Amino acid sequence: MPWPFDTTPDASGASTIMSTMERQMRDFAWEITPLGPVADWPSSLKHAVRTVLDLRMPAYLAWGDDYTAIFNDAYMPLLGAKLDGALGADTRVTWAEAWPTFGPLWDQVRQGATFGHDDFPLTLNRNGYPEQCYFRLSYSPIYDDQGRIGGVLATVVETSRAVMSERCQIYQLELADTLRRETAFGPMLKATIRLTSEYFTGANVAYVELDEAKRIFTVKEAWKDGVETGAAQGTLPLDMLAPSQLEQLRSGATICIDDVSTDPECASVAGPCLMLGIHSVIVIPLKDGNRLHGAGFLYRDHPYRWTDDERTLAEDLARRTWEALRRIRAEEALREETRMLELLNRAGSVLASTLDIDTLLQAITDAATELTGAEFGSFFYNGQDANGDAYLLYTLSGAPREAFTHLGHPRPTAIFAPTFNGGAPIRSDDITKDPRYGGMGPHHGMPKGHLPVRSYLAASVSSRSGEVLGGLFFGHSQPKMFDERTEELIAGFVAQAAVAIDNARLYEMAQRAAREREGLLASERAARAEAERHSKMKDEFLAMLAHELRNPLAPITSAAQLLNMPTVDEKLRLKAGSIIARQVRHMTELVDDLLDVSRVTRGLVKLENETLELSAVLRAAVEQARPHIEAREHVLSVEAPPQEVVVVGDRTRLVQVLVNLLNNAAKYTPPRGRIVLRLEAGLESARMTVIDNGAGMDAKLLPHVFDLFTQAERTPDRSQGGLGIGLALVKTIVQMHGGQVEAHSDGPNLGASVSVLLPLAGLDAASPQAPARLQSRRRNAAPCVLTIVDDNADAAQSLAVLLREQGHTVNVFEDGVRTLASNDIGSTQAFILDIGLPDMTGYELARRLRREHREATFIALTGYGQARDRDLSKQAGFDHHLVKPVELRALADILAQLDCTPRREAGVGGVARGELTLLP
């Protein structure tokens, strides 16, 4: 029997050629180990040991709770310097550095599991330094004589060389692909350093550039395990390298140190290196010609023996990458030169092709900012309006307009004045340290909230006649961003810009005349289109009226013929009479509606105003509309607040308004629908809303739903009936009460809501003579002469009614041309202008009116309320900007502040509004 079954040296079963480990095991003092003498070993252990010895692949047996180690000859090389003392030792002690990794796996094996893995990673310290190793291994349980798991059998084959070779090949392919793909210096540098850090696991990889004057290395990229370490843009002292090492790099030789603390070459610099976490390092010089440009650093935070393969690979990869980076830098320099030439050419083309002055100013600013490489640029332009008055515009590039609005315009300081006086370009590497800057109060430097300007460049723009058109200003948050070449480029550019501005001015004069002609034509076309629309509406109404009148005539005729028949009995006679009476009543209602809307629209109806509690109005309207609602089996809900809501108005007419709305809702809602009548009270007005879940309205119909004779698309059967005058009547009556109407629908078959807004009654509500006057007025305003210009006639007229009730004299116009041509606006003290007029913008109208009404107040009333819209209003000369729907209290407050006492027209000798004034 072989050992360990027979422990005698001359046993018959002993192998004639014993392996090294079998011989050592025979001679080993097992009695001092937890296993005890070999003779006492259980049969299962002996079989396991024999199996390990007979295996030709590396095998390792750990027996018992102490994991006592037994291994074969093939396993010996894997131990390295740990071989001595490993036999019979505790595995947890022998492989202490790797036990946290494979120990948990062995715990599972001792519970009966098995484990196998190809290229399993382990960090081992078997030769005095950490190594990243890979193994193809298998862990299996070994059972003892009682059927319990007595140990773990491991078969282990090292695959480190194969894995590293494969990783190296993959890395080189990825690097080659990166060098081929990336065309910019920064992205290529970042990508190659990242890839290198992923390959050299656990090592720091950095690219540094040498600054001989400051004797520092500037860290441009620093990565570890594929992640940036955050050390980029930091610095390393040149003294971290010994003078001999620095000369070695300058000569093009690589520095490779396994342990900085023990290397004699590093004796004088070991302290700084160790403080930086550099314990083992490879430094590869990167030269540009004969000059040392920088270096590639590969270092670890512990001693490490760099292999020749690792050093050779690092040198090869660093130099391949450096050559690619040098080539890219040369290409980038060439591309930058080409870009500048193309930019100059493109800028010239833009300036030559753009004649609109606003577009041109922005194009000049954008092109000049890009040309100089500035982060932000501005162009302050001295313009003149059609009347010859001066004003200052400015355009921005790279910064929002909010960055300048609170700072005001540049002042005639030592740094700004030369630019506005037509002087030579001004350039400063760091404006915060320039002695010409900051000498004037109140800021004595950069105001709070100013853009972070360090580098500064400014150039004057002058026309061919010598007139200073303005100044271009550029800034950058970093110092020394503009050089002499930048100054030369901008000097040539401003000459082109001045010619382009002169041409644009001439073009604008011609366009202004053309726009005036076009405005007159547009006004004529708009009037013609409006007349055609009204004519079409009239034709449709007449056709509809004929249809509605014929409808009752047919049953009346039939009933009359029935009465003339000699055989008609009493029952048929009564039925025929009922038909005639019902149809005559229907015709009477049609005629009454027509007469009513005619009287109301012509102003022949006088309101009998009184103080009304609206809940009572709602009850009266519901009572009148109930038959129509119940006839179609609708569910009506009435919602009202617990407190009284009081207005001043005509009870009969307001009930008529709500009855019309409720009947419409009942008519256009399918049977068994839902209708809601809601009353709400706001701060200044009451809102009555009728909501249904019926036919709804198309979006195209909503803007015209309150126009006379307007209805949705009619079906041939005319099942809904009606003349399209109900909502027009509602609107007119509500406007007579100083209120307004609104309609909303999400679309066909999605229901609709119609709201009536009425001003709440104030303290003087008991006075029947002033029902529609705004009661929320907080101060008495002197009567003013006002002019309203709005193409929405309803909005203009309803606002005019309210303002007249406040005692003001109001002129109303629907377009700019008629306004300018009117002789009635001469004494106007405040203009209220819509921006979106049909023939010209409100901005243009304000500029023209300002020439003749310099002391008037201009109020923009528009649906546009963004910050840029308010800026445009201010630049156009508006004093106030209100957003529709207007808050009447806000408008009343503005008018109350005006001095509306009569005064003489301002002379022509005053200073033009908006003229540039430089403050001290």
JOGINOR-V896598 format. One record per residue. RES is the residue in three letters. D_CENTER is the distance of its C-alpha to the mean C-alpha in Angstrom with 2 decimals. Layout:
BEGIN
<<RES & D_CENTER> <RES & D_CENTER>>
END
This chain:
BEGIN
<<MET & 84.04> <PRO & 81.33> <TRP & 79.82> <PRO & 78.68> <PHE & 80.93> <ASP & 83.95> <THR & 83.66> <THR & 87.03> <PRO & 86.81> <ASP & 89.25> <ALA & 87.85> <SER & 88.69> <GLY & 85.10> <ALA & 83.71> <SER & 81.98> <THR & 84.07> <ILE & 81.02> <MET & 78.81> <SER & 75.19> <THR & 74.29> <MET & 72.49> <GLU & 75.34> <ARG & 77.78> <GLN & 75.65> <MET & 75.30> <ARG & 79.08> <ASP & 79.64> <PHE & 76.80> <ALA & 77.81> <TRP & 75.92> <GLU & 77.84> <ILE & 75.67> <THR & 72.47> <PRO & 71.25> <LEU & 72.67> <GLY & 76.27> <PRO & 79.20> <VAL & 78.74> <ALA & 81.72> <ASP & 79.87> <TRP & 76.73> <PRO & 76.08> <SER & 76.58> <SER & 72.88> <LEU & 71.99> <LYS & 74.71> <HIS & 73.48> <ALA & 69.92> <VAL & 71.14> <ARG & 73.28> <THR & 70.38> <VAL & 68.20> <LEU & 71.07> <ASP & 71.68> <LEU & 68.05> <ARG & 67.36> <MET & 63.65> <PRO & 62.34> <ALA & 62.97> <TYR & 62.66> <LEU & 64.14> <ALA & 63.16> <TRP & 65.73> <GLY & 65.83> <ASP & 63.70> <ASP & 64.12> <TYR & 62.73> <THR & 65.84> <ALA & 65.15> <ILE & 67.27> <PHE & 66.21> <ASN & 67.83> <ASP & 68.41> <ALA & 65.33> <TYR & 63.11> <MET & 64.71> <PRO & 62.55> <LEU & 59.37> <LEU & 60.61> <GLY & 60.97> <ALA & 62.30> <LYS & 62.13> <LEU & 65.06> <ASP & 67.69> <GLY & 67.66> <ALA & 65.34> <LEU & 68.20> <GLY & 68.89> <ALA & 66.02> <ASP & 63.22> <THR & 60.29> <ARG & 57.85> <VAL & 59.46> <THR & 59.80> <TRP & 56.17> <ALA & 54.72> <GLU & 51.58> <ALA & 50.77> <TRP & 52.08> <PRO & 48.71> <THR & 47.43> <PHE & 50.36> <GLY & 52.09> <PRO & 49.93> <LEU & 50.72> <TRP & 54.43> <ASP & 54.20> <GLN & 53.06> <VAL & 55.90> <ARG & 58.39> <GLN & 57.23> <GLY & 58.19> <ALA & 55.02> <THR & 54.98> <PHE & 52.29> <GLY & 51.82> <HIS & 49.20> <ASP & 48.93> <ASP & 47.62> <PHE & 47.18> <PRO & 45.77> <LEU & 47.80> <THR & 47.89> <LEU & 51.62> <ASN & 53.62> <ARG & 56.85> <ASN & 57.70> <GLY & 56.76> <TYR & 53.02> <PRO & 50.05> <GLU & 49.61> <GLN & 46.98> <CYS & 49.21> <TYR & 48.86> <PHE & 51.49> <ARG & 52.44> <LEU & 53.98> <SER & 55.42> <TYR & 56.28> <SER & 58.98> <PRO & 61.02> <ILE & 64.81> <TYR & 67.03> <ASP & 70.16> <ASP & 73.57> <GLN & 72.48> <GLY & 69.52> <ARG & 66.97> <ILE & 64.36> <GLY & 66.04> <GLY & 63.76> <VAL & 60.98> <LEU & 61.70> <ALA & 59.14> <THR & 59.39> <VAL & 57.23> <VAL & 56.70> <GLU & 54.63> <THR & 52.08> <SER & 50.43> <ARG & 51.55> <ALA & 50.46> <VAL & 47.03> <MET & 46.46> <SER & 47.71> <GLU & 45.32> <ARG & 42.36> <CYS & 43.42> <GLN & 43.60> <ILE & 40.15> <TYR & 38.74> <GLN & 40.47> <LEU & 39.18> <GLU & 35.56> <LEU & 36.14> <ALA & 37.71> <ASP & 34.83> <THR & 32.35> <LEU & 34.55> <ARG & 34.71> <ARG & 31.01> <GLU & 29.30> <THR & 29.71> <ALA & 28.00> <PHE & 29.77> <GLY & 27.07> <PRO & 25.90> <MET & 29.57> <LEU & 30.74> <LYS & 28.16> <ALA & 28.97> <THR & 32.74> <ILE & 32.84> <ARG & 30.86> <LEU & 33.30> <THR & 36.28> <SER & 35.21> <GLU & 34.91> <TYR & 38.42> <PHE & 40.14> <THR & 39.24> <GLY & 39.47> <ALA & 39.67> <ASN & 37.41> <VAL & 36.58> <ALA & 35.63> <TYR & 35.60> <VAL & 36.85> <GLU & 37.72> <LEU & 40.88> <ASP & 41.08> <GLU & 44.83> <ALA & 44.75> <LYS & 42.95> <ARG & 44.61> <ILE & 41.49> <PHE & 39.53> <THR & 35.76> <VAL & 33.93> <LYS & 31.28> <GLU & 30.63> <ALA & 31.95> <TRP & 31.67> <LYS & 33.66> <ASP & 33.79> <GLY & 30.66> <VAL & 28.52> <GLU & 27.78> <THR & 30.02> <GLY & 28.15> <ALA & 31.15> <ALA & 29.51> <GLN & 30.01> <GLY & 32.90> <THR & 36.48> <LEU & 39.79> <PRO & 43.10> <LEU & 45.30> <ASP & 48.14> <MET & 46.90> <LEU & 48.97> <ALA & 52.69> <PRO & 54.01> <SER & 55.72> <GLN & 52.52> <LEU & 50.62> <GLU & 53.45> <GLN & 53.26> <LEU & 49.59> <ARG & 50.47> <SER & 53.16> <GLY & 50.66> <ALA & 51.91> <THR & 49.79> <ILE & 50.21> <CYS & 50.54> <ILE & 51.37> <ASP & 51.81> <ASP & 52.32> <VAL & 51.52> <SER & 53.65> <THR & 56.81> <ASP & 56.43> <PRO & 58.91> <GLU & 56.72> <CYS & 54.05> <ALA & 56.45> <SER & 55.27> <VAL & 51.49> <ALA & 51.40> <GLY & 50.27> <PRO & 47.02> <CYS & 46.18> <LEU & 46.78> <MET & 44.68> <LEU & 41.75> <GLY & 42.39> <ILE & 44.11> <HIS & 47.22> <SER & 47.61> <VAL & 46.06> <ILE & 46.10> <VAL & 45.22> <ILE & 44.99> <PRO & 45.34> <LEU & 43.04> <LYS & 44.92> <ASP & 44.10> <GLY & 47.58> <ASN & 49.86> <ARG & 47.19> <LEU & 45.65> <HIS & 41.91> <GLY & 40.73> <ALA & 41.34> <GLY & 40.07> <PHE & 40.63> <LEU & 41.30> <TYR & 42.44> <ARG & 43.01> <ASP & 43.46> <HIS & 46.96> <PRO & 50.02> <TYR & 49.71> <ARG & 52.10> <TRP & 50.26> <THR & 51.93> <ASP & 53.01> <ASP & 50.73> <GLU & 47.68> <ARG & 48.62> <THR & 49.34> <LEU & 46.13> <ALA & 44.05> <GLU & 45.85> <ASP & 45.47> <LEU & 41.74> <ALA & 41.09> <ARG & 43.08> <ARG & 41.63> <THR & 38.11> <TRP & 39.21> <GLU & 40.76> <ALA & 37.62> <LEU & 35.55> <ARG & 38.11> <ARG & 38.02> <ILE & 34.23> <ARG & 34.45> <ALA & 37.02> <GLU & 34.96> <GLU & 31.86> <ALA & 34.11> <LEU & 35.41> <ARG & 32.01> <GLU & 30.89> <GLU & 34.01> <THR & 33.43> <ARG & 29.81> <MET & 31.12> <LEU & 33.73> <GLU & 31.39> <LEU & 28.96> <LEU & 31.93> <ASN & 33.11> <ARG & 29.76> <ALA & 29.35> <GLY & 32.89> <SER & 32.23> <VAL & 29.20> <LEU & 31.28> <ALA & 34.18> <SER & 32.41> <THR & 30.33> <LEU & 32.37> <ASP & 29.89> <ILE & 29.89> <ASP & 26.30> <THR & 24.99> <LEU & 27.55> <LEU & 26.65> <GLN & 22.98> <ALA & 24.31> <ILE & 26.77> <THR & 24.24> <ASP & 21.87> <ALA & 24.92> <ALA & 26.66> <THR & 23.75> <GLU & 23.46> <LEU & 27.25> <THR & 27.71> <GLY & 25.04> <ALA & 23.74> <GLU & 20.39> <PHE & 20.38> <GLY & 22.84> <SER & 24.07> <PHE & 26.83> <PHE & 28.92> <TYR & 30.95> <ASN & 34.21> <GLY & 34.33> <GLN & 37.03> <ASP & 36.84> <ALA & 39.39> <ASN & 41.77> <GLY & 41.75> <ASP & 39.94> <ALA & 37.75> <TYR & 34.12> <LEU & 31.42> <LEU & 28.06> <TYR & 25.51> <THR & 22.67> <LEU & 20.13> <SER & 18.62> <GLY & 16.39> <ALA & 15.83> <PRO & 14.44> <ARG & 17.32> <GLU & 17.22> <ALA & 18.60> <PHE & 21.80> <THR & 22.40> <HIS & 24.31> <LEU & 26.24> <GLY & 28.35> <HIS & 29.84> <PRO & 31.55> <ARG & 35.11> <PRO & 38.30> <THR & 38.35> <ALA & 40.06> <ILE & 36.84> <PHE & 35.46> <ALA & 38.71> <PRO & 39.85> <THR & 36.73> <PHE & 37.22> <ASN & 40.95> <GLY & 40.64> <GLY & 41.42> <ALA & 40.67> <PRO & 37.29> <ILE & 36.51> <ARG & 35.17> <SER & 34.79> <ASP & 34.01> <ASP & 32.96> <ILE & 32.79> <THR & 32.99> <LYS & 36.43> <ASP & 37.62> <PRO & 40.73> <ARG & 39.86> <TYR & 36.70> <GLY & 36.66> <GLY & 40.13> <MET & 39.33> <GLY & 38.44> <PRO & 36.82> <HIS & 34.23> <HIS & 36.50> <GLY & 33.57> <MET & 29.80> <PRO & 28.69> <LYS & 26.62> <GLY & 22.87> <HIS & 23.56> <LEU & 21.51> <PRO & 23.13> <VAL & 25.54> <ARG & 28.35> <SER & 29.25> <TYR & 30.04> <LEU & 31.17> <ALA & 32.16> <ALA & 34.11> <SER & 35.87> <VAL & 35.61> <SER & 39.01> <SER & 40.38> <ARG & 43.58> <SER & 45.49> <GLY & 44.42> <GLU & 42.14> <VAL & 39.19> <LEU & 36.11> <GLY & 33.67> <GLY & 32.24> <LEU & 29.55> <PHE & 28.16> <PHE & 26.29> <GLY & 25.22> <HIS & 24.28> <SER & 23.81> <GLN & 26.54> <PRO & 30.18> <LYS & 32.25> <MET & 29.52> <PHE & 31.50> <ASP & 35.04> <GLU & 37.89> <ARG & 36.64> <THR & 33.29> <GLU & 35.42> <GLU & 37.60> <LEU & 34.71> <ILE & 33.20> <ALA & 36.72> <GLY & 37.26> <PHE & 33.90> <VAL & 34.46> <ALA & 37.74> <GLN & 36.04> <ALA & 33.44> <ALA & 36.32> <VAL & 38.09> <ALA & 35.00> <ILE & 34.52> <ASP & 38.21> <ASN & 37.98> <ALA & 34.93> <ARG & 36.89> <LEU & 39.82> <TYR & 37.71> <GLU & 36.02> <MET & 39.52> <ALA & 40.55> <GLN & 37.41> <ARG & 37.94> <ALA & 41.39> <ALA & 40.19> <ARG & 37.55> <GLU & 40.27> <ARG & 42.40> <GLU & 39.60> <GLY & 38.84> <LEU & 42.41> <LEU & 42.36> <ALA & 39.12> <SER & 40.67> <GLU & 43.75> <ARG & 41.86> <ALA & 39.85> <ALA & 43.14> <ARG & 44.75> <ALA & 41.93> <GLU & 42.11> <ALA & 45.87> <GLU & 45.65> <ARG & 43.24> <HIS & 45.64> <SER & 48.57> <LYS & 46.97> <MET & 46.26> <LYS & 49.89> <ASP & 51.22> <GLU & 49.21> <PHE & 50.41> <LEU & 54.03> <ALA & 53.85> <MET & 52.37> <LEU & 54.98> <ALA & 57.75> <HIS & 56.48> <GLU & 56.28> <LEU & 59.79> <ARG & 61.29> <ASN & 60.00> <PRO & 62.35> <LEU & 65.17> <ALA & 65.53> <PRO & 66.42> <ILE & 68.54> <THR & 70.55> <SER & 71.01> <ALA & 72.14> <ALA & 74.59> <GLN & 76.10> <LEU & 76.44> <LEU & 78.41> <ASN & 80.79> <MET & 81.74> <PRO & 85.27> <THR & 84.43> <VAL & 81.46> <ASP & 81.98> <GLU & 80.88> <LYS & 77.79> <LEU & 76.45> <ARG & 77.42> <LEU & 75.38> <LYS & 72.40> <ALA & 72.61> <GLY & 72.85> <SER & 69.78> <ILE & 67.82> <ILE & 68.95> <ALA & 68.14> <ARG & 64.64> <GLN & 63.75> <VAL & 65.27> <ARG & 63.18> <HIS & 60.05> <MET & 61.06> <THR & 61.75> <GLU & 58.27> <LEU & 56.79> <VAL & 58.96> <ASP & 58.21> <ASP & 54.44> <LEU & 54.91> <LEU & 57.10> <ASP & 54.80> <VAL & 51.68> <SER & 53.84> <ARG & 55.12> <VAL & 51.75> <THR & 49.93> <ARG & 52.87> <GLY & 52.85> <LEU & 56.25> <VAL & 55.22> <LYS & 55.66> <LEU & 53.77> <GLU & 55.97> <ASN & 53.59> <GLU & 54.06> <THR & 52.09> <LEU & 50.73> <GLU & 49.42> <LEU & 46.91> <SER & 47.82> <ALA & 51.24> <VAL & 49.73> <LEU & 47.74> <ARG & 50.95> <ALA & 52.94> <ALA & 50.34> <VAL & 50.17> <GLU & 53.97> <GLN & 54.16> <ALA & 51.48> <ARG & 52.72> <PRO & 55.14> <HIS & 52.45> <ILE & 50.12> <GLU & 52.93> <ALA & 54.22> <ARG & 51.04> <GLU & 50.96> <HIS & 47.53> <VAL & 46.44> <LEU & 45.72> <SER & 43.93> <VAL & 44.11> <GLU & 41.72> <ALA & 42.56> <PRO & 42.03> <PRO & 45.08> <GLN & 45.39> <GLU & 46.81> <VAL & 44.56> <VAL & 46.62> <VAL & 46.24> <VAL & 48.74> <GLY & 49.55> <ASP & 52.05> <ARG & 52.58> <THR & 53.89> <ARG & 51.06> <LEU & 48.32> <VAL & 50.05> <GLN & 50.22> <VAL & 46.43> <LEU & 45.77> <VAL & 48.55> <ASN & 47.03> <LEU & 43.62> <LEU & 45.29> <ASN & 47.55> <ASN & 44.65> <ALA & 42.82> <ALA & 46.07> <LYS & 46.76> <TYR & 43.43> <THR & 42.98> <PRO & 44.87> <PRO & 47.81> <ARG & 47.18> <GLY & 43.72> <ARG & 42.07> <ILE & 41.82> <VAL & 40.44> <LEU & 41.55> <ARG & 39.42> <LEU & 40.11> <GLU & 37.60> <ALA & 38.05> <GLY & 35.36> <LEU & 35.88> <GLU & 37.22> <SER & 37.70> <ALA & 38.91> <ARG & 37.22> <MET & 39.37> <THR & 37.57> <VAL & 39.20> <ILE & 37.17> <ASP & 38.49> <ASN & 37.57> <GLY & 39.32> <ALA & 38.74> <GLY & 35.55> <MET & 34.55> <ASP & 32.75> <ALA & 29.71> <LYS & 31.82> <LEU & 34.55> <LEU & 32.61> <PRO & 32.50> <HIS & 36.31> <VAL & 37.47> <PHE & 39.28> <ASP & 40.96> <LEU & 44.70> <PHE & 45.90> <THR & 42.39> <GLN & 42.32> <ALA & 40.40> <GLU & 41.79> <ARG & 45.44> <THR & 47.16> <PRO & 50.71> <ASP & 52.22> <ARG & 50.76> <SER & 50.74> <GLN & 48.61> <GLY & 50.74> <GLY & 49.94> <LEU & 49.79> <GLY & 46.16> <ILE & 47.26> <GLY & 46.45> <LEU & 42.85> <ALA & 43.81> <LEU & 46.58> <VAL & 44.22> <LYS & 41.87> <THR & 44.81> <ILE & 46.44> <VAL & 43.26> <GLN & 42.65> <MET & 46.28> <HIS & 45.44> <GLY & 42.57> <GLY & 39.97> <GLN & 37.43> <VAL & 36.65> <GLU & 33.53> <ALA & 33.23> <HIS & 30.63> <SER & 30.73> <ASP & 28.34> <GLY & 30.60> <PRO & 34.15> <ASN & 35.90> <LEU & 33.18> <GLY & 35.08> <ALA & 34.59> <SER & 34.65> <VAL & 36.26> <SER & 36.10> <VAL & 38.50> <LEU & 37.55> <LEU & 40.50> <PRO & 40.75> <LEU & 42.35> <ALA & 45.84> <GLY & 46.30> <LEU & 49.38> <ASP & 51.26> <ALA & 50.51> <ALA & 54.23> <SER & 54.79> <PRO & 55.00> <GLN & 54.70> <ALA & 51.00> <PRO & 49.20> <ALA & 46.07> <ARG & 45.55> <LEU & 42.42> <GLN & 43.72> <SER & 40.77> <ARG & 41.56> <ARG & 41.72> <ARG & 43.71> <ASN & 46.17> <ALA & 44.86> <ALA & 47.37> <PRO & 47.44> <CYS & 45.40> <VAL & 45.46> <LEU & 42.09> <THR & 40.76> <ILE & 38.06> <VAL & 36.52> <ASP & 34.46> <ASP & 34.82> <ASN & 34.44> <ALA & 38.10> <ASP & 37.95> <ALA & 35.26> <ALA & 37.23> <GLN & 40.60> <SER & 39.57> <LEU & 38.09> <ALA & 41.28> <VAL & 43.44> <LEU & 41.82> <LEU & 42.10> <ARG & 45.71> <GLU & 46.55> <GLN & 45.43> <GLY & 48.01> <HIS & 45.93> <THR & 47.04> <VAL & 44.32> <ASN & 44.12> <VAL & 41.78> <PHE & 40.66> <GLU & 38.37> <ASP & 37.55> <GLY & 37.65> <VAL & 40.82> <ARG & 42.99> <THR & 41.74> <LEU & 42.64> <ALA & 45.98> <SER & 46.98> <ASN & 49.77> <ASP & 48.78> <ILE & 45.83> <GLY & 47.84> <SER & 47.97> <THR & 44.39> <GLN & 43.03> <ALA & 39.45> <PHE & 37.46> <ILE & 34.86> <LEU & 32.90> <ASP & 30.44> <ILE & 27.92> <GLY & 28.02> <LEU & 31.76> <PRO & 33.43> <ASP & 35.12> <MET & 33.05> <THR & 29.97> <GLY & 30.55> <TYR & 29.57> <GLU & 32.46> <LEU & 34.79> <ALA & 34.13> <ARG & 34.93> <ARG & 38.15> <LEU & 39.26> <ARG & 38.67> <ARG & 41.44> <GLU & 44.06> <HIS & 42.66> <ARG & 41.59> <GLU & 42.30> <ALA & 40.61> <THR & 37.42> <PHE & 34.53> <ILE & 32.17> <ALA & 29.18> <LEU & 28.93> <THR & 26.01> <GLY & 23.42> <TYR & 20.65> <GLY & 19.40> <GLN & 16.21> <ALA & 16.74> <ARG & 17.30> <ASP & 19.85> <ARG & 21.69> <ASP & 21.83> <LEU & 23.34> <SER & 25.80> <LYS & 26.86> <GLN & 27.42> <ALA & 29.43> <GLY & 31.68> <PHE & 30.66> <ASP & 31.67> <HIS & 29.68> <HIS & 26.67> <LEU & 26.95> <VAL & 24.73> <LYS & 26.54> <PRO & 28.10> <VAL & 29.77> <GLU & 30.75> <LEU & 34.45> <ARG & 35.07> <ALA & 32.52> <LEU & 34.23> <ALA & 37.63> <ASP & 36.72> <ILE & 35.80> <LEU & 39.06> <ALA & 41.07> <GLN & 40.14> <LEU & 41.50> <ASP & 44.97> <CYS & 46.39> <THR & 49.94> <PRO & 51.42> <ARG & 51.29> <ARG & 52.29> <GLU & 49.86> <ALA & 48.40> <GLY & 50.20> <VAL & 48.83> <GLY & 49.37> <GLY & 46.46> <VAL & 43.46> <ALA & 40.74> <ARG & 37.61> <GLY & 34.68> <GLU & 37.05> <LEU & 35.84> <THR & 37.64> <LEU & 37.43> <LEU & 37.95> <PRO & 40.18>>
END
